[in-house]
Amino acid sequence: MKFALMFLQMIPFIIEAIKKIEEFLPVPGVGKDKLALIRESLSAIFKEVDSIWPAVETLVAALVKMANASGIFKKSE
């Protein structure tokens, strides 16, 4: 239960981090680097993030996929 609550508390931060990172680095093809930046940022705030990283990574992928599909993030042609 503790990890579920922590995961829910991270969601607003994750969404904002994705938006800010994409705004700061709107470069295609560096998704792994952007994901690493999110992980490092979360680790600085939530010490237990490594224990739930697979779930966080899945959430990040889903949010980015949705942003791409909706046109929020522009993909290069």
mmCIF file of the N, C-alpha and C atoms, coordinates in Angstrom:
data_MODEL
# 
_entry.id   MODEL 
# 
loop_
_atom_site.group_PDB 
_atom_site.id 
_atom_site.type_symbol 
_atom_site.label_atom_id 
_atom_site.label_alt_id 
_atom_site.label_comp_id 
_atom_site.label_asym_id 
_atom_site.label_entity_id 
_atom_site.label_seq_id 
_atom_site.pdbx_PDB_ins_code 
_atom_site.Cartn_x 
_atom_site.Cartn_y 
_atom_site.Cartn_z 
_atom_site.occupancy 
_atom_site.B_iso_or_equiv 
_atom_site.pdbx_formal_charge 
_atom_site.auth_seq_id 
_atom_site.auth_comp_id 
_atom_site.auth_asym_id 
_atom_site.auth_atom_id 
_atom_site.pdbx_PDB_model_num 
ATOM 1   N N  . MET A 1 1  ? 0.819  -1.191 0.000   1.00 0.00 ? 1  MET A N  1 
ATOM 2   C CA . MET A 1 1  ? 0.000  0.000  0.000   1.00 0.00 ? 1  MET A CA 1 
ATOM 3   C C  . MET A 1 1  ? 0.863  1.255  0.000   1.00 0.00 ? 1  MET A C  1 
ATOM 4   N N  . LYS A 1 2  ? 1.984  1.202  0.731   1.00 0.00 ? 2  LYS A N  1 
ATOM 5   C CA . LYS A 1 2  ? 2.887  2.337  0.812   1.00 0.00 ? 2  LYS A CA 1 
ATOM 6   C C  . LYS A 1 2  ? 3.386  2.728  -0.583  1.00 0.00 ? 2  LYS A C  1 
ATOM 7   N N  . PHE A 1 3  ? 3.730  1.729  -1.395  1.00 0.00 ? 3  PHE A N  1 
ATOM 8   C CA . PHE A 1 3  ? 4.259  2.019  -2.722  1.00 0.00 ? 3  PHE A CA 1 
ATOM 9   C C  . PHE A 1 3  ? 3.178  2.508  -3.667  1.00 0.00 ? 3  PHE A C  1 
ATOM 10  N N  . ALA A 1 4  ? 1.965  2.027  -3.496  1.00 0.00 ? 4  ALA A N  1 
ATOM 11  C CA . ALA A 1 4  ? 0.854  2.499  -4.323  1.00 0.00 ? 4  ALA A CA 1 
ATOM 12  C C  . ALA A 1 4  ? 0.594  3.978  -4.056  1.00 0.00 ? 4  ALA A C  1 
ATOM 13  N N  . LEU A 1 5  ? 0.616  4.365  -2.808  1.00 0.00 ? 5  LEU A N  1 
ATOM 14  C CA . LEU A 1 5  ? 0.421  5.770  -2.454  1.00 0.00 ? 5  LEU A CA 1 
ATOM 15  C C  . LEU A 1 5  ? 1.554  6.638  -2.999  1.00 0.00 ? 5  LEU A C  1 
ATOM 16  N N  . MET A 1 6  ? 2.778  6.160  -2.859  1.00 0.00 ? 6  MET A N  1 
ATOM 17  C CA . MET A 1 6  ? 3.918  6.903  -3.377  1.00 0.00 ? 6  MET A CA 1 
ATOM 18  C C  . MET A 1 6  ? 3.810  7.053  -4.897  1.00 0.00 ? 6  MET A C  1 
ATOM 19  N N  . PHE A 1 7  ? 3.405  5.995  -5.576  1.00 0.00 ? 7  PHE A N  1 
ATOM 20  C CA . PHE A 1 7  ? 3.233  6.020  -7.024  1.00 0.00 ? 7  PHE A CA 1 
ATOM 21  C C  . PHE A 1 7  ? 2.199  7.074  -7.419  1.00 0.00 ? 7  PHE A C  1 
ATOM 22  N N  . LEU A 1 8  ? 1.075  7.104  -6.723  1.00 0.00 ? 8  LEU A N  1 
ATOM 23  C CA . LEU A 1 8  ? 0.039  8.095  -7.013  1.00 0.00 ? 8  LEU A CA 1 
ATOM 24  C C  . LEU A 1 8  ? 0.529  9.518  -6.762  1.00 0.00 ? 8  LEU A C  1 
ATOM 25  N N  . GLN A 1 9  ? 1.345  9.692  -5.737  1.00 0.00 ? 9  GLN A N  1 
ATOM 26  C CA . GLN A 1 9  ? 1.882  11.021 -5.437  1.00 0.00 ? 9  GLN A CA 1 
ATOM 27  C C  . GLN A 1 9  ? 2.854  11.494 -6.509  1.00 0.00 ? 9  GLN A C  1 
ATOM 28  N N  . MET A 1 10 ? 3.485  10.562 -7.202  1.00 0.00 ? 10 MET A N  1 
ATOM 29  C CA . MET A 1 10 ? 4.457  10.899 -8.238  1.00 0.00 ? 10 MET A CA 1 
ATOM 30  C C  . MET A 1 10 ? 3.811  11.355 -9.548  1.00 0.00 ? 10 MET A C  1 
ATOM 31  N N  . ILE A 1 11 ? 2.585  10.949 -9.807  1.00 0.00 ? 11 ILE A N  1 
ATOM 32  C CA . ILE A 1 11 ? 1.971  11.178 -11.117 1.00 0.00 ? 11 ILE A CA 1 
ATOM 33  C C  . ILE A 1 11 ? 1.987  12.649 -11.537 1.00 0.00 ? 11 ILE A C  1 
ATOM 34  N N  . PRO A 1 12 ? 1.545  13.593 -10.719 1.00 0.00 ? 12 PRO A N  1 
ATOM 35  C CA . PRO A 1 12 ? 1.604  15.001 -11.168 1.00 0.00 ? 12 PRO A CA 1 
ATOM 36  C C  . PRO A 1 12 ? 3.034  15.457 -11.477 1.00 0.00 ? 12 PRO A C  1 
ATOM 37  N N  . PHE A 1 13 ? 3.983  15.032 -10.659 1.00 0.00 ? 13 PHE A N  1 
ATOM 38  C CA . PHE A 1 13 ? 5.382  15.385 -10.908 1.00 0.00 ? 13 PHE A CA 1 
ATOM 39  C C  . PHE A 1 13 ? 5.867  14.786 -12.223 1.00 0.00 ? 13 PHE A C  1 
ATOM 40  N N  . ILE A 1 14 ? 5.513  13.535 -12.478 1.00 0.00 ? 14 ILE A N  1 
ATOM 41  C CA . ILE A 1 14 ? 5.935  12.858 -13.704 1.00 0.00 ? 14 ILE A CA 1 
ATOM 42  C C  . ILE A 1 14 ? 5.377  13.580 -14.927 1.00 0.00 ? 14 ILE A C  1 
ATOM 43  N N  . ILE A 1 15 ? 4.102  13.924 -14.896 1.00 0.00 ? 15 ILE A N  1 
ATOM 44  C CA . ILE A 1 15 ? 3.481  14.628 -16.028 1.00 0.00 ? 15 ILE A CA 1 
ATOM 45  C C  . ILE A 1 15 ? 4.186  15.953 -16.271 1.00 0.00 ? 15 ILE A C  1 
ATOM 46  N N  . GLU A 1 16 ? 4.411  16.709 -15.226 1.00 0.00 ? 16 GLU A N  1 
ATOM 47  C CA . GLU A 1 16 ? 5.081  18.002 -15.366 1.00 0.00 ? 16 GLU A CA 1 
ATOM 48  C C  . GLU A 1 16 ? 6.520  17.820 -15.833 1.00 0.00 ? 16 GLU A C  1 
ATOM 49  N N  . ALA A 1 17 ? 7.203  16.817 -15.322 1.00 0.00 ? 17 ALA A N  1 
ATOM 50  C CA . ALA A 1 17 ? 8.589  16.558 -15.730 1.00 0.00 ? 17 ALA A CA 1 
ATOM 51  C C  . ALA A 1 17 ? 8.661  16.216 -17.212 1.00 0.00 ? 17 ALA A C  1 
ATOM 52  N N  . ILE A 1 18 ? 7.751  15.387 -17.690 1.00 0.00 ? 18 ILE A N  1 
ATOM 53  C CA . ILE A 1 18 ? 7.727  15.033 -19.113 1.00 0.00 ? 18 ILE A CA 1 
ATOM 54  C C  . ILE A 1 18 ? 7.550  16.289 -19.961 1.00 0.00 ? 18 ILE A C  1 
ATOM 55  N N  . LYS A 1 19 ? 6.595  17.126 -19.583 1.00 0.00 ? 19 LYS A N  1 
ATOM 56  C CA . LYS A 1 19 ? 6.339  18.350 -20.356 1.00 0.00 ? 19 LYS A CA 1 
ATOM 57  C C  . LYS A 1 19 ? 7.552  19.278 -20.349 1.00 0.00 ? 19 LYS A C  1 
ATOM 58  N N  . LYS A 1 20 ? 8.153  19.479 -19.190 1.00 0.00 ? 20 LYS A N  1 
ATOM 59  C CA . LYS A 1 20 ? 9.292  20.395 -19.083 1.00 0.00 ? 20 LYS A CA 1 
ATOM 60  C C  . LYS A 1 20 ? 10.515 19.857 -19.823 1.00 0.00 ? 20 LYS A C  1 
ATOM 61  N N  . ILE A 1 21 ? 10.752 18.568 -19.731 1.00 0.00 ? 21 ILE A N  1 
ATOM 62  C CA . ILE A 1 21 ? 11.893 17.975 -20.436 1.00 0.00 ? 21 ILE A CA 1 
ATOM 63  C C  . ILE A 1 21 ? 11.693 18.079 -21.944 1.00 0.00 ? 21 ILE A C  1 
ATOM 64  N N  . GLU A 1 22 ? 10.487 17.828 -22.411 1.00 0.00 ? 22 GLU A N  1 
ATOM 65  C CA . GLU A 1 22 ? 10.217 17.932 -23.840 1.00 0.00 ? 22 GLU A CA 1 
ATOM 66  C C  . GLU A 1 22 ? 10.329 19.383 -24.307 1.00 0.00 ? 22 GLU A C  1 
ATOM 67  N N  . GLU A 1 23 ? 9.924  20.308 -23.460 1.00 0.00 ? 23 GLU A N  1 
ATOM 68  C CA . GLU A 1 23 ? 10.059 21.732 -23.788 1.00 0.00 ? 23 GLU A CA 1 
ATOM 69  C C  . GLU A 1 23 ? 11.535 22.135 -23.843 1.00 0.00 ? 23 GLU A C  1 
ATOM 70  N N  . PHE A 1 24 ? 12.315 21.624 -22.910 1.00 0.00 ? 24 PHE A N  1 
ATOM 71  C CA . PHE A 1 24 ? 13.731 21.939 -22.811 1.00 0.00 ? 24 PHE A CA 1 
ATOM 72  C C  . PHE A 1 24 ? 14.544 21.251 -23.908 1.00 0.00 ? 24 PHE A C  1 
ATOM 73  N N  . LEU A 1 25 ? 14.191 20.008 -24.215 1.00 0.00 ? 25 LEU A N  1 
ATOM 74  C CA . LEU A 1 25 ? 14.905 19.212 -25.217 1.00 0.00 ? 25 LEU A CA 1 
ATOM 75  C C  . LEU A 1 25 ? 13.928 18.651 -26.242 1.00 0.00 ? 25 LEU A C  1 
ATOM 76  N N  . PRO A 1 26 ? 13.456 19.459 -27.153 1.00 0.00 ? 26 PRO A N  1 
ATOM 77  C CA . PRO A 1 26 ? 12.487 18.974 -28.135 1.00 0.00 ? 26 PRO A CA 1 
ATOM 78  C C  . PRO A 1 26 ? 13.147 18.204 -29.285 1.00 0.00 ? 26 PRO A C  1 
ATOM 79  N N  . VAL A 1 27 ? 14.165 17.448 -28.947 1.00 0.00 ? 27 VAL A N  1 
ATOM 80  C CA . VAL A 1 27 ? 14.957 16.713 -29.939 1.00 0.00 ? 27 VAL A CA 1 
ATOM 81  C C  . VAL A 1 27 ? 14.437 15.285 -30.044 1.00 0.00 ? 27 VAL A C  1 
ATOM 82  N N  . PRO A 1 28 ? 14.092 14.849 -31.254 1.00 0.00 ? 28 PRO A N  1 
ATOM 83  C CA . PRO A 1 28 ? 13.652 13.455 -31.406 1.00 0.00 ? 28 PRO A CA 1 
ATOM 84  C C  . PRO A 1 28 ? 14.832 12.491 -31.307 1.00 0.00 ? 28 PRO A C  1 
ATOM 85  N N  . GLY A 1 29 ? 14.538 11.266 -30.932 1.00 0.00 ? 29 GLY A N  1 
ATOM 86  C CA . GLY A 1 29 ? 15.558 10.228 -30.901 1.00 0.00 ? 29 GLY A CA 1 
ATOM 87  C C  . GLY A 1 29 ? 16.377 10.149 -29.630 1.00 0.00 ? 29 GLY A C  1 
ATOM 88  N N  . VAL A 1 30 ? 16.055 10.942 -28.632 1.00 0.00 ? 30 VAL A N  1 
ATOM 89  C CA . VAL A 1 30 ? 16.802 10.889 -27.369 1.00 0.00 ? 30 VAL A CA 1 
ATOM 90  C C  . VAL A 1 30 ? 15.877 10.510 -26.207 1.00 0.00 ? 30 VAL A C  1 
ATOM 91  N N  . GLY A 1 31 ? 14.888 9.707  -26.519 1.00 0.00 ? 31 GLY A N  1 
ATOM 92  C CA . GLY A 1 31 ? 13.921 9.294  -25.504 1.00 0.00 ? 31 GLY A CA 1 
ATOM 93  C C  . GLY A 1 31 ? 14.553 8.593  -24.319 1.00 0.00 ? 31 GLY A C  1 
ATOM 94  N N  . LYS A 1 32 ? 15.573 7.769  -24.570 1.00 0.00 ? 32 LYS A N  1 
ATOM 95  C CA . LYS A 1 32 ? 16.241 7.066  -23.463 1.00 0.00 ? 32 LYS A CA 1 
ATOM 96  C C  . LYS A 1 32 ? 16.921 8.052  -22.521 1.00 0.00 ? 32 LYS A C  1 
ATOM 97  N N  . ASP A 1 33 ? 17.493 9.092  -23.091 1.00 0.00 ? 33 ASP A N  1 
ATOM 98  C CA . ASP A 1 33 ? 18.141 10.113 -22.261 1.00 0.00 ? 33 ASP A CA 1 
ATOM 99  C C  . ASP A 1 33 ? 17.105 10.895 -21.456 1.00 0.00 ? 33 ASP A C  1 
ATOM 100 N N  . LYS A 1 34 ? 15.983 11.201 -22.073 1.00 0.00 ? 34 LYS A N  1 
ATOM 101 C CA . LYS A 1 34 ? 14.911 11.912 -21.373 1.00 0.00 ? 34 LYS A CA 1 
ATOM 102 C C  . LYS A 1 34 ? 14.344 11.048 -20.246 1.00 0.00 ? 34 LYS A C  1 
ATOM 103 N N  . LEU A 1 35 ? 14.180 9.749  -20.510 1.00 0.00 ? 35 LEU A N  1 
ATOM 104 C CA . LEU A 1 35 ? 13.699 8.823  -19.484 1.00 0.00 ? 35 LEU A CA 1 
ATOM 105 C C  . LEU A 1 35 ? 14.690 8.754  -18.321 1.00 0.00 ? 35 LEU A C  1 
ATOM 106 N N  . ALA A 1 36 ? 15.975 8.726  -18.631 1.00 0.00 ? 36 ALA A N  1 
ATOM 107 C CA . ALA A 1 36 ? 16.998 8.701  -17.582 1.00 0.00 ? 36 ALA A CA 1 
ATOM 108 C C  . ALA A 1 36 ? 16.935 9.974  -16.740 1.00 0.00 ? 36 ALA A C  1 
ATOM 109 N N  . LEU A 1 37 ? 16.671 11.098 -17.377 1.00 0.00 ? 37 LEU A N  1 
ATOM 110 C CA . LEU A 1 37 ? 16.540 12.362 -16.644 1.00 0.00 ? 37 LEU A CA 1 
ATOM 111 C C  . LEU A 1 37 ? 15.344 12.326 -15.700 1.00 0.00 ? 37 LEU A C  1 
ATOM 112 N N  . ILE A 1 38 ? 14.253 11.753 -16.165 1.00 0.00 ? 38 ILE A N  1 
ATOM 113 C CA . ILE A 1 38 ? 13.079 11.606 -15.291 1.00 0.00 ? 38 ILE A CA 1 
ATOM 114 C C  . ILE A 1 38 ? 13.414 10.712 -14.107 1.00 0.00 ? 38 ILE A C  1 
ATOM 115 N N  . ARG A 1 39 ? 14.094 9.595  -14.378 1.00 0.00 ? 39 ARG A N  1 
ATOM 116 C CA . ARG A 1 39 ? 14.445 8.677  -13.291 1.00 0.00 ? 39 ARG A CA 1 
ATOM 117 C C  . ARG A 1 39 ? 15.354 9.365  -12.271 1.00 0.00 ? 39 ARG A C  1 
ATOM 118 N N  . GLU A 1 40 ? 16.353 10.084 -12.746 1.00 0.00 ? 40 GLU A N  1 
ATOM 119 C CA . GLU A 1 40 ? 17.262 10.773 -11.835 1.00 0.00 ? 40 GLU A CA 1 
ATOM 120 C C  . GLU A 1 40 ? 16.528 11.842 -11.024 1.00 0.00 ? 40 GLU A C  1 
ATOM 121 N N  . SER A 1 41 ? 15.620 12.547 -11.665 1.00 0.00 ? 41 SER A N  1 
ATOM 122 C CA . SER A 1 41 ? 14.843 13.569 -10.972 1.00 0.00 ? 41 SER A CA 1 
ATOM 123 C C  . SER A 1 41 ? 13.968 12.953 -9.894  1.00 0.00 ? 41 SER A C  1 
ATOM 124 N N  . LEU A 1 42 ? 13.286 11.867 -10.242 1.00 0.00 ? 42 LEU A N  1 
ATOM 125 C CA . LEU A 1 42 ? 12.432 11.188 -9.262  1.00 0.00 ? 42 LEU A CA 1 
ATOM 126 C C  . LEU A 1 42 ? 13.256 10.615 -8.115  1.00 0.00 ? 42 LEU A C  1 
ATOM 127 N N  . SER A 1 43 ? 14.418 10.059 -8.433  1.00 0.00 ? 43 SER A N  1 
ATOM 128 C CA . SER A 1 43 ? 15.272 9.484  -7.389  1.00 0.00 ? 43 SER A CA 1 
ATOM 129 C C  . SER A 1 43 ? 15.736 10.538 -6.397  1.00 0.00 ? 43 SER A C  1 
ATOM 130 N N  . ALA A 1 44 ? 15.894 11.768 -6.867  1.00 0.00 ? 44 ALA A N  1 
ATOM 131 C CA . ALA A 1 44 ? 16.314 12.840 -5.967  1.00 0.00 ? 44 ALA A CA 1 
ATOM 132 C C  . ALA A 1 44 ? 15.218 13.200 -4.967  1.00 0.00 ? 44 ALA A C  1 
ATOM 133 N N  . ILE A 1 45 ? 13.976 12.977 -5.349  1.00 0.00 ? 45 ILE A N  1 
ATOM 134 C CA . ILE A 1 45 ? 12.842 13.346 -4.502  1.00 0.00 ? 45 ILE A CA 1 
ATOM 135 C C  . ILE A 1 45 ? 12.270 12.149 -3.742  1.00 0.00 ? 45 ILE A C  1 
ATOM 136 N N  . PHE A 1 46 ? 12.120 11.038 -4.454  1.00 0.00 ? 46 PHE A N  1 
ATOM 137 C CA . PHE A 1 46 ? 11.537 9.825  -3.889  1.00 0.00 ? 46 PHE A CA 1 
ATOM 138 C C  . PHE A 1 46 ? 12.624 8.759  -3.817  1.00 0.00 ? 46 PHE A C  1 
ATOM 139 N N  . LYS A 1 47 ? 13.179 8.545  -2.671  1.00 0.00 ? 47 LYS A N  1 
ATOM 140 C CA . LYS A 1 47 ? 14.315 7.631  -2.509  1.00 0.00 ? 47 LYS A CA 1 
ATOM 141 C C  . LYS A 1 47 ? 13.976 6.185  -2.896  1.00 0.00 ? 47 LYS A C  1 
ATOM 142 N N  . GLU A 1 48 ? 12.727 5.790  -2.774  1.00 0.00 ? 48 GLU A N  1 
ATOM 143 C CA . GLU A 1 48 ? 12.334 4.408  -3.055  1.00 0.00 ? 48 GLU A CA 1 
ATOM 144 C C  . GLU A 1 48 ? 11.971 4.173  -4.519  1.00 0.00 ? 48 GLU A C  1 
ATOM 145 N N  . VAL A 1 49 ? 12.207 5.138  -5.391  1.00 0.00 ? 49 VAL A N  1 
ATOM 146 C CA . VAL A 1 49 ? 11.750 5.023  -6.778  1.00 0.00 ? 49 VAL A CA 1 
ATOM 147 C C  . VAL A 1 49 ? 12.336 3.806  -7.478  1.00 0.00 ? 49 VAL A C  1 
ATOM 148 N N  . ASP A 1 50 ? 13.548 3.418  -7.131  1.00 0.00 ? 50 ASP A N  1 
ATOM 149 C CA . ASP A 1 50 ? 14.147 2.260  -7.798  1.00 0.00 ? 50 ASP A CA 1 
ATOM 150 C C  . ASP A 1 50 ? 13.332 0.999  -7.593  1.00 0.00 ? 50 ASP A C  1 
ATOM 151 N N  . SER A 1 51 ? 12.695 0.873  -6.446  1.00 0.00 ? 51 SER A N  1 
ATOM 152 C CA . SER A 1 51 ? 11.922 -0.333 -6.155  1.00 0.00 ? 51 SER A CA 1 
ATOM 153 C C  . SER A 1 51 ? 10.633 -0.415 -6.968  1.00 0.00 ? 51 SER A C  1 
ATOM 154 N N  . ILE A 1 52 ? 10.152 0.716  -7.479  1.00 0.00 ? 52 ILE A N  1 
ATOM 155 C CA . ILE A 1 52 ? 8.930  0.695  -8.287  1.00 0.00 ? 52 ILE A CA 1 
ATOM 156 C C  . ILE A 1 52 ? 9.188  1.220  -9.703  1.00 0.00 ? 52 ILE A C  1 
ATOM 157 N N  . TRP A 1 53 ? 10.470 1.300  -10.092 1.00 0.00 ? 53 TRP A N  1 
ATOM 158 C CA . TRP A 1 53 ? 10.803 1.872  -11.383 1.00 0.00 ? 53 TRP A CA 1 
ATOM 159 C C  . TRP A 1 53 ? 10.071 1.219  -12.555 1.00 0.00 ? 53 TRP A C  1 
ATOM 160 N N  . PRO A 1 54 ? 9.922  -0.113 -12.619 1.00 0.00 ? 54 PRO A N  1 
ATOM 161 C CA . PRO A 1 54 ? 9.206  -0.687 -13.763 1.00 0.00 ? 54 PRO A CA 1 
ATOM 162 C C  . PRO A 1 54 ? 7.793  -0.104 -13.941 1.00 0.00 ? 54 PRO A C  1 
ATOM 163 N N  . ALA A 1 55 ? 7.098  0.124  -12.850 1.00 0.00 ? 55 ALA A N  1 
ATOM 164 C CA . ALA A 1 55 ? 5.754  0.711  -12.937 1.00 0.00 ? 55 ALA A CA 1 
ATOM 165 C C  . ALA A 1 55 ? 5.825  2.166  -13.379 1.00 0.00 ? 55 ALA A C  1 
ATOM 166 N N  . VAL A 1 56 ? 6.794  2.904  -12.870 1.00 0.00 ? 56 VAL A N  1 
ATOM 167 C CA . VAL A 1 56 ? 6.959  4.306  -13.252 1.00 0.00 ? 56 VAL A CA 1 
ATOM 168 C C  . VAL A 1 56 ? 7.331  4.399  -14.734 1.00 0.00 ? 56 VAL A C  1 
ATOM 169 N N  . GLU A 1 57 ? 8.224  3.545  -15.184 1.00 0.00 ? 57 GLU A N  1 
ATOM 170 C CA . GLU A 1 57 ? 8.633  3.541  -16.585 1.00 0.00 ? 57 GLU A CA 1 
ATOM 171 C C  . GLU A 1 57 ? 7.457  3.232  -17.505 1.00 0.00 ? 57 GLU A C  1 
ATOM 172 N N  . THR A 1 58 ? 6.605  2.315  -17.090 1.00 0.00 ? 58 THR A N  1 
ATOM 173 C CA . THR A 1 58 ? 5.399  1.992  -17.864 1.00 0.00 ? 58 THR A CA 1 
ATOM 174 C C  . THR A 1 58 ? 4.471  3.193  -17.931 1.00 0.00 ? 58 THR A C  1 
ATOM 175 N N  . LEU A 1 59 ? 4.304  3.893  -16.821 1.00 0.00 ? 59 LEU A N  1 
ATOM 176 C CA . LEU A 1 59 ? 3.475  5.092  -16.797 1.00 0.00 ? 59 LEU A CA 1 
ATOM 177 C C  . LEU A 1 59 ? 4.045  6.175  -17.714 1.00 0.00 ? 59 LEU A C  1 
ATOM 178 N N  . VAL A 1 60 ? 5.341  6.400  -17.649 1.00 0.00 ? 60 VAL A N  1 
ATOM 179 C CA . VAL A 1 60 ? 5.976  7.407  -18.502 1.00 0.00 ? 60 VAL A CA 1 
ATOM 180 C C  . VAL A 1 60 ? 5.752  7.063  -19.970 1.00 0.00 ? 60 VAL A C  1 
ATOM 181 N N  . ALA A 1 61 ? 5.955  5.808  -20.330 1.00 0.00 ? 61 ALA A N  1 
ATOM 182 C CA . ALA A 1 61 ? 5.757  5.380  -21.718 1.00 0.00 ? 61 ALA A CA 1 
ATOM 183 C C  . ALA A 1 61 ? 4.319  5.618  -22.162 1.00 0.00 ? 61 ALA A C  1 
ATOM 184 N N  . ALA A 1 62 ? 3.356  5.308  -21.306 1.00 0.00 ? 62 ALA A N  1 
ATOM 185 C CA . ALA A 1 62 ? 1.950  5.507  -21.646 1.00 0.00 ? 62 ALA A CA 1 
ATOM 186 C C  . ALA A 1 62 ? 1.617  6.993  -21.805 1.00 0.00 ? 62 ALA A C  1 
ATOM 187 N N  . LEU A 1 63 ? 2.148  7.822  -20.933 1.00 0.00 ? 63 LEU A N  1 
ATOM 188 C CA . LEU A 1 63 ? 1.890  9.266  -21.014 1.00 0.00 ? 63 LEU A CA 1 
ATOM 189 C C  . LEU A 1 63 ? 2.518  9.870  -22.268 1.00 0.00 ? 63 LEU A C  1 
ATOM 190 N N  . VAL A 1 64 ? 3.727  9.469  -22.595 1.00 0.00 ? 64 VAL A N  1 
ATOM 191 C CA . VAL A 1 64 ? 4.392  9.974  -23.801 1.00 0.00 ? 64 VAL A CA 1 
ATOM 192 C C  . VAL A 1 64 ? 3.657  9.495  -25.046 1.00 0.00 ? 64 VAL A C  1 
ATOM 193 N N  . LYS A 1 65 ? 3.233  8.238  -25.041 1.00 0.00 ? 65 LYS A N  1 
ATOM 194 C CA . LYS A 1 65 ? 2.475  7.700  -26.180 1.00 0.00 ? 65 LYS A CA 1 
ATOM 195 C C  . LYS A 1 65 ? 1.187  8.496  -26.390 1.00 0.00 ? 65 LYS A C  1 
ATOM 196 N N  . MET A 1 66 ? 0.489  8.802  -25.304 1.00 0.00 ? 66 MET A N  1 
ATOM 197 C CA . MET A 1 66 ? -0.746 9.565  -25.392 1.00 0.00 ? 66 MET A CA 1 
ATOM 198 C C  . MET A 1 66 ? -0.469 10.991 -25.882 1.00 0.00 ? 66 MET A C  1 
ATOM 199 N N  . ALA A 1 67 ? 0.607  11.597 -25.390 1.00 0.00 ? 67 ALA A N  1 
ATOM 200 C CA . ALA A 1 67 ? 0.963  12.945 -25.830 1.00 0.00 ? 67 ALA A CA 1 
ATOM 201 C C  . ALA A 1 67 ? 1.324  12.953 -27.311 1.00 0.00 ? 67 ALA A C  1 
ATOM 202 N N  . ASN A 1 68 ? 2.031  11.931 -27.761 1.00 0.00 ? 68 ASN A N  1 
ATOM 203 C CA . ASN A 1 68 ? 2.374  11.832 -29.181 1.00 0.00 ? 68 ASN A CA 1 
ATOM 204 C C  . ASN A 1 68 ? 1.119  11.644 -30.035 1.00 0.00 ? 68 ASN A C  1 
ATOM 205 N N  . ALA A 1 69 ? 0.244  10.759 -29.610 1.00 0.00 ? 69 ALA A N  1 
ATOM 206 C CA . ALA A 1 69 ? -0.973 10.459 -30.381 1.00 0.00 ? 69 ALA A CA 1 
ATOM 207 C C  . ALA A 1 69 ? -1.909 11.659 -30.454 1.00 0.00 ? 69 ALA A C  1 
ATOM 208 N N  . SER A 1 70 ? -1.940 12.450 -29.400 1.00 0.00 ? 70 SER A N  1 
ATOM 209 C CA . SER A 1 70 ? -2.834 13.604 -29.377 1.00 0.00 ? 70 SER A CA 1 
ATOM 210 C C  . SER A 1 70 ? -2.220 14.845 -30.015 1.00 0.00 ? 70 SER A C  1 
ATOM 211 N N  . GLY A 1 71 ? -0.951 14.753 -30.405 1.00 0.00 ? 71 GLY A N  1 
ATOM 212 C CA . GLY A 1 71 ? -0.296 15.885 -31.043 1.00 0.00 ? 71 GLY A CA 1 
ATOM 213 C C  . GLY A 1 71 ? 0.328  16.882 -30.084 1.00 0.00 ? 71 GLY A C  1 
ATOM 214 N N  . ILE A 1 72 ? 0.316  16.581 -28.799 1.00 0.00 ? 72 ILE A N  1 
ATOM 215 C CA . ILE A 1 72 ? 0.937  17.478 -27.828 1.00 0.00 ? 72 ILE A CA 1 
ATOM 216 C C  . ILE A 1 72 ? 2.432  17.568 -28.104 1.00 0.00 ? 72 ILE A C  1 
ATOM 217 N N  . PHE A 1 73 ? 3.045  16.416 -28.347 1.00 0.00 ? 73 PHE A N  1 
ATOM 218 C CA . PHE A 1 73 ? 4.451  16.371 -28.745 1.00 0.00 ? 73 PHE A CA 1 
ATOM 219 C C  . PHE A 1 73 ? 4.481  16.139 -30.236 1.00 0.00 ? 73 PHE A C  1 
ATOM 220 N N  . LYS A 1 74 ? 5.276  16.912 -30.920 1.00 0.00 ? 74 LYS A N  1 
ATOM 221 C CA . LYS A 1 74 ? 5.379  16.795 -32.366 1.00 0.00 ? 74 LYS A CA 1 
ATOM 222 C C  . LYS A 1 74 ? 6.515  15.857 -32.725 1.00 0.00 ? 74 LYS A C  1 
ATOM 223 N N  . LYS A 1 75 ? 6.218  14.840 -33.512 1.00 0.00 ? 75 LYS A N  1 
ATOM 224 C CA . LYS A 1 75 ? 7.248  13.913 -33.974 1.00 0.00 ? 75 LYS A CA 1 
ATOM 225 C C  . LYS A 1 75 ? 7.853  14.442 -35.262 1.00 0.00 ? 75 LYS A C  1 
ATOM 226 N N  . SER A 1 76 ? 9.117  14.168 -35.446 1.00 0.00 ? 76 SER A N  1 
ATOM 227 C CA . SER A 1 76 ? 9.762  14.585 -36.697 1.00 0.00 ? 76 SER A CA 1 
ATOM 228 C C  . SER A 1 76 ? 9.324  13.657 -37.814 1.00 0.00 ? 76 SER A C  1 
ATOM 229 N N  . GLU A 1 77 ? 9.292  14.185 -39.005 1.00 0.00 ? 77 GLU A N  1 
ATOM 230 C CA . GLU A 1 77 ? 8.866  13.408 -40.174 1.00 0.00 ? 77 GLU A CA 1 
ATOM 231 C C  . GLU A 1 77 ? 10.019 12.643 -40.743 1.00 0.00 ? 77 GLU A C  1 
# 
